[in-house]
């Protein structure tokens, strides 16, 4: 059926950019051994990808309007393929982090154009089917990434998690060039200052968190990172207020429903997925599981996520947004509470109940998030509202990896004494305390923001 080939092309790109958010998780201990990487470097291997993806997502939407979405998608796919190959060939941790940053940049170009391309290609019932298939592929990518990373790392080497993706990228480029429609680009001013200031703000804050966890919060590099991040964030607000064609209209932030959506998006992704890298390290270095077994344990979460979305996804759209976004994020927080049972003598089974519950919570939030974000904004700004929700979700993952990784490093560094198993368990328990607080707190805040205000009672 030729009419579905454009969907195949966009789903291939979606699968690749999302699978590389998770596929490196299980390979981190092997990378640390081969590249002599520090804990902070391991954080950057994961974080720099999601950081580039989040920081450039909104700006790439503007570029797509100017260059044409098909053209930007093809450029992104091509650069992604080259960067993926460079990751596999990296001989040191600096080269790997640099290549991962380029991967994230290319992924942002792809991510910003995927849904518009599907919307341009299909209409009516076919559009609904196409979006449903795209969502299923996006949901399955995380679980497949974990398993693929475990298999390739255990039976070949960590380099093959990148080499294996290059042929898929090449196929996606060829198919996309042949079957995607050429959309007519419109000439609009790109908010370059907004892109630069927002990206530098995210980088500065993330750098400060990671350096603070490694060197101490009073370290010059950590303080400098926070200062740069805050200054750039202020500059971003000023640029958006003064610009004639801002990347995002600041008037959106006056709407409590929109703010509630962003709080939930960032909170559930931070609390639900930010701890996965340190879980992988604990399972392999403390519990002693091989790469594949570690991947299978972690995959419990995306399986629960996918099952929840598949079974109740359509029904969730009929529920009030404060129960789906707020309640789902609270559920993610509860899942982290369940994992507080981890101690020095725990096995991998201690994580399973919490992984199931966090997966269910994420499966409640994810299917309805874009639609709720779009409905919280005026029709003319619905597209940028949806992009902002995706951006908040990716920033939540970026900050989650940085913050929770720093917490783990601080509490498992041996300063409190005890054997390595005890130190690792202490670090992981501290991570779950923070993640639970974020999940429960942001979920309750989102529930309050999204709940419709009752009209004031008029006196008789």
C-alpha positions in Angstrom: 0.0 0.0 0.0 1.9 3.0 -1.3 -0.1 5.5 0.6 1.4 4.3 3.9 5.0 4.6 2.7 5.3 8.2 4.0 4.1 6.9 7.4 6.8 4.2 7.3 9.4 6.9 6.5 8.4 9.2 9.3 8.1 6.3 11.8 11.6 5.1 10.9 13.0 8.6 11.8 10.9 8.7 15.0 12.1 5.3 16.0 15.8 6.2 15.5 15.7 9.5 17.3 13.8 8.1 20.3 15.7 4.8 20.5 18.9 6.7 20.9 17.5 8.4 24.0 17.6 5.0 25.8 19.9 2.6 23.9 23.0 4.0 25.6 21.7 3.5 29.1 22.6 -0.2 29.5 26.0 0.4 27.8 27.3 3.0 30.3 29.4 0.7 32.4 31.1 -0.8 29.3 31.7 2.8 28.0 33.2 3.8 31.3 35.6 0.8 31.2 36.7 1.2 27.6 37.0 5.0 27.5 38.1 5.5 31.1 35.2 7.8 31.6 34.3 9.5 34.9 30.8 9.5 36.3 30.2 13.0 35.1 31.3 12.1 31.6 28.8 9.2 31.6 26.1 11.6 32.5 27.0 13.9 29.6 26.9 10.9 27.2 23.2 10.5 28.0 22.4 14.1 28.8 24.0 16.0 25.9 21.7 14.2 23.4 18.4 15.1 25.3 19.8 18.6 26.0 20.3 19.4 22.3 17.0 17.8 21.5 15.1 19.9 24.0 17.0 23.1 23.6 16.6 23.3 19.8 13.2 21.7 19.4 11.2 25.0 19.3 13.7 26.8 17.1 13.8 24.0 14.6 10.1 24.5 14.1 10.8 28.0 12.8 13.5 26.7 10.5 11.1 24.2 9.1 8.7 26.9 8.2 11.4 28.6 6.2 13.3 25.7 4.6 10.4 23.4 4.2 9.7 20.5 6.5 10.7 17.7 4.1 14.0 19.4 3.4 14.8 20.0 7.1 13.8 16.4 7.9 16.1 15.0 5.3 19.0 17.2 6.4 18.4 16.1 10.0 18.3 12.4 9.0 21.5 12.7 7.0 23.4 14.5 9.8 21.9 12.0 12.3 23.4 9.1 10.3 26.8 10.7 10.1 26.8 11.5 13.8 25.7 8.0 14.7 28.6 6.6 12.8 30.9 9.0 14.5 29.7 7.8 17.9 30.7 4.3 17.1 34.1 5.4 15.9 34.8 7.6 18.9 38.1 6.7 20.5 37.7 8.9 23.6 34.9 10.2 25.8 35.2 13.8 24.4 34.7 12.6 20.9 31.7 10.5 21.9 30.0 13.4 23.8 30.6 15.7 20.8 29.1 13.2 18.4 26.1 12.7 20.7 25.5 16.5 20.8 25.4 16.5 17.0 23.0 13.5 17.1 20.7 15.5 19.4 20.9 18.6 17.1 19.9 16.5 14.1 17.2 14.7 16.2 15.6 18.1 17.0 15.4 18.9 13.3 13.7 15.6 12.7 11.4 15.8 15.8 10.1 19.3 14.9 9.0 18.2 11.4 7.6 14.7 12.0 4.1 15.5 13.1 3.5 18.3 10.6 4.7 16.0 7.8 2.2 13.4 8.8 -0.5 16.0 9.1 0.3 17.3 5.6 0.2 13.8 4.1 -3.0 12.3 5.5 -6.5 13.5 6.1 -9.7 12.2 7.6 -9.7 8.8 9.0 -6.3 8.1 7.6 -4.8 10.9 9.6 -6.2 9.3 12.8 -4.7 6.0 11.9 -1.4 7.5 11.0 -1.1 9.4 14.3 -2.1 6.3 16.3 0.6 4.2 14.5 3.2 7.0 15.1 2.3 7.1 18.8 2.7 3.3 19.1 6.1 3.4 17.4 7.2 6.2 19.7 6.1 4.3 22.8 7.8 1.1 21.7 11.1 2.8 20.9 12.2 3.1 24.5 11.7 -0.5 25.3 13.3 -1.7 22.1 16.2 0.6 22.8 16.9 -0.9 26.2 16.8 -4.5 24.9 18.8 -3.7 21.7 21.4 -1.9 23.8 21.7 -4.9 26.2 22.0 -7.5 23.4 24.5 -5.5 21.3 26.7 -4.6 24.3 26.7 -8.1 25.8 27.3 -10.1 22.6 29.3 -7.6 20.5 30.4 -4.3 22.0 28.9 -0.9 22.9 30.1 0.5 19.6 27.6 -1.7 17.8 24.6 0.2 19.4 25.7 3.0 17.0 27.0 1.0 14.0 23.7 -1.0 13.9 21.7 2.2 13.5 23.6 3.6 10.4 21.9 1.3 7.8 18.5 2.1 9.2 19.2 5.8 8.9 20.4 5.3 5.3 17.2 3.4 4.4 15.1 6.1 6.1 16.8 8.9 4.1 16.3 7.1 0.8 12.7 6.3 1.5 11.8 9.8 2.8 13.4 11.5 -0.2 11.2 9.3 -2.5 7.8 9.4 -0.8 7.4 12.4 1.4 5.6 15.4 -0.1 7.3 18.7 -0.7 5.6 21.3 1.5 5.6 24.9 0.5 7.8 26.8 2.9 6.7 30.3 4.0 9.1 33.1 4.7 9.2 34.0 8.3 11.9 35.5 10.5 13.7 32.8 12.5 14.1 33.8 16.2 17.9 33.1 16.3 18.4 35.1 19.5 15.7 33.1 21.2 17.2 29.8 20.0 20.7 30.7 21.2 19.7 32.2 24.6 17.3 29.3 25.4 19.8 26.7 24.5 22.6 28.4 26.5 20.3 28.7 29.5 19.5 24.9 29.4 23.2 24.0 28.9 24.4 26.3 31.7 21.9 25.0 34.3 22.6 21.4 33.3 26.3 21.9 33.4 26.0 23.5 36.9 24.1 20.5 38.2 26.5 17.9 36.9 29.6 19.8 38.0 28.0 20.5 41.4 27.4 16.8 41.9 31.0 16.0 40.9 33.0 18.8 42.5 30.7 20.2 45.1 28.1 23.0 44.8 30.6 25.7 45.7 33.0 24.7 42.9 33.8 27.6 40.5 32.7 25.6 37.4 29.3 24.7 39.0 28.6 28.3 40.1 29.6 29.7 36.7 27.3 27.2 35.0 24.3 28.3 37.1 25.2 32.0 36.6 25.4 31.6 32.9 22.2 29.6 32.8 20.2 32.1 34.8 21.6 35.1 32.9 20.7 33.5 29.6 17.2 32.5 30.9 16.6 36.2 31.7 18.0 37.2 28.3 15.6 34.7 26.6 12.6 36.2 28.4 13.7 39.7 27.3 14.3 38.6 23.7 10.9 36.9 23.5 9.2 40.0 24.9 10.8 42.4 22.5 10.9 40.3 19.4 8.4 40.7 16.6 8.4 37.0 15.8 9.2 35.2 19.1 9.9 31.5 19.3 7.1 31.2 21.8 4.6 33.9 22.9 5.0 34.7 26.6 1.2 35.4 26.8 0.8 31.6 26.9 2.4 31.5 30.4 -0.5 33.6 31.7 -2.8 30.6 31.2 -2.9 28.3 34.2 -3.9 25.3 32.1 -0.9 25.8 29.9 1.4 26.1 32.9 -0.2 23.0 34.4 0.5 21.1 31.3 4.2 22.1 31.3 4.6 21.2 35.0 3.2 17.8 34.4 5.3 17.2 31.2 8.5 18.1 32.9 7.6 16.4 36.3 6.5 13.0 35.0 9.5 12.7 32.6 12.0 13.7 35.2 10.6 11.5 37.9 9.8 8.6 35.6 12.9 8.3 33.4 15.7 10.4 34.9 16.9 7.6 37.2 17.3 4.9 34.5 21.0 5.5 33.9 21.9 5.1 37.7 19.6 2.1 37.9 21.6 0.5 35.1 24.9 1.2 36.9 23.5 -0.3 40.1 22.1 -3.4 38.5 25.4 -4.1 36.7 28.1 -2.9 39.1 26.4 -3.7 42.4 23.9 -6.5 41.7 26.1 -8.1 39.1 23.7 -8.5 36.2 25.0 -8.7 32.7 24.0 -6.1 30.1 21.1 -8.1 28.6 19.6 -9.0 32.0 19.8 -5.3 33.0 18.1 -4.3 29.9 15.2 -6.7 30.5 14.7 -5.5 34.0 14.5 -1.8 32.9 12.2 -2.8 30.0 9.5 -3.6 32.5 8.8 0.1 32.7 8.2 0.8 28.9 6.2 -2.5 28.7 3.8 -1.2 31.4 3.9 2.2 29.7 2.9 0.8 26.3 0.3 -1.6 27.7 -1.4 1.3 29.6 -1.4 3.6 26.6 -2.8 0.8 24.3 -5.5 -0.4 26.7 -6.9 2.9 28.1 -5.4 5.5 25.7 -8.6 6.4 23.9 -10.6 6.5 27.1 -8.1 8.9 28.7 -9.1 11.6 26.3 -12.6 11.6 27.8 -11.4 12.3 31.3 -10.7 15.7 32.8 -7.1 16.9 32.1 -6.4 17.4 35.8 -7.0 13.7 36.5 -4.9 12.4 33.5 -1.9 14.8 33.7 -2.0 15.5 37.4 -3.1 12.0 38.5 -0.7 10.3 36.1 2.3 12.3 37.4 1.3 11.6 41.0 1.3 7.9 40.1 4.9 8.2 38.8 5.8 9.7 42.1 4.2 6.7 44.0 6.2 4.3 41.8 9.4 6.0 43.1 8.2 5.6 46.7 7.8 1.8 46.1 11.5 1.6 45.1 12.6 3.0 48.4 12.8 -0.6 49.7 16.2 -1.0 47.9 19.0 -1.7 50.3 22.5 -3.3 50.2 21.0 -6.8 50.1 18.4 -6.2 47.4 18.2 -7.9 44.1 16.8 -6.7 40.8 13.3 -7.7 41.9 13.2 -4.8 44.4 12.8 -2.4 41.4 10.0 -4.2 39.5 6.9 -2.9 41.4 8.1 0.6 41.2 9.0 0.3 37.5 5.6 -1.1 36.8 3.8 1.8 38.6 6.0 4.5 37.0 5.3 3.0 33.6 1.6 3.0 34.2 1.7 6.6 35.4 3.7 7.7 32.3 1.3 5.7 30.1 -1.6 7.8 31.5 0.1 11.1 30.8 1.8 10.6 27.5 -1.2 9.8 25.2 -3.1 12.9 26.2 -0.3 15.4 26.7 -0.1 16.9 23.2 -3.8 17.3 22.8 -4.2 19.0 26.2 -1.3 21.3 25.5 -2.9 22.4 22.2 -6.3 22.9 23.8 -4.8 25.1 26.5 -3.7 27.6 23.9 -5.6 29.7 21.3 -6.0 28.0 17.9 -3.3 30.2 16.4 -0.8 29.1 18.9 -1.8 25.4 19.3 1.2 24.1 17.3 3.8 26.0 19.4 2.0 24.9 22.6 2.3 21.3 21.6 6.0 21.8 20.8 6.5 23.5 24.1 5.0 20.5 25.9 7.4 18.2 24.1 10.3 20.6 24.9 9.3 20.6 28.6 9.2 16.8 28.6 12.7 16.6 27.1 14.0 19.2 29.5 12.6 17.2 32.3 14.6 14.2 31.2 17.7 16.2 30.8 17.5 17.8 34.2 16.4 14.4 35.7 19.5 12.7 34.4 21.7 15.6 35.7 20.0 16.1 39.1 19.4 12.4 40.0 22.9 11.5 38.7 24.4 14.1 40.9 22.4 12.9 43.9 23.5 9.3 43.2 27.2 10.4 42.9 27.1 12.3 46.2 25.5 9.6 48.2 27.4 6.7 46.7 30.9 8.2 46.7 32.0 6.5 49.9 32.1 9.6 52.1 29.7 8.0 54.6 31.7 4.7 54.8 30.5 1.2 54.3 31.1 -1.3 51.5 30.4 -0.5 47.8 27.1 -2.4 47.9 25.9 -0.2 50.8 27.1 3.0 49.2 25.4 2.1 45.9 22.1 1.3 47.7 22.3 4.6 49.7 22.8 6.5 46.5 19.9 4.8 44.8 17.6 5.4 47.8 18.5 9.1 47.8 17.7 9.2 44.0 14.2 7.7 44.6 13.5 10.2 47.5 14.2 13.1 45.1 12.3 11.5 42.2 9.3 10.7 44.4 9.2 14.3 45.7 9.3 15.7 42.2 6.6 13.3 40.9 4.2 13.9 43.8 4.9 17.6 44.0 4.6 18.4 40.3 1.6 16.1 40.0 -0.3 17.8 42.8 0.6 21.2 41.4 -0.5 20.3 37.9 -3.8 18.9 39.3 -4.5 22.2 41.0 -3.5 24.3 37.9 -5.5 22.2 35.5 -8.6 21.9 37.6 -11.2 24.4 36.3 -11.9 27.2 38.7 -15.5 27.2 40.0 -17.4 30.4 39.2 -17.8 32.7 42.2 -21.1 32.5 43.9 -23.1 35.7 43.3 -24.9 37.1 46.4 -28.7 36.9 46.3 
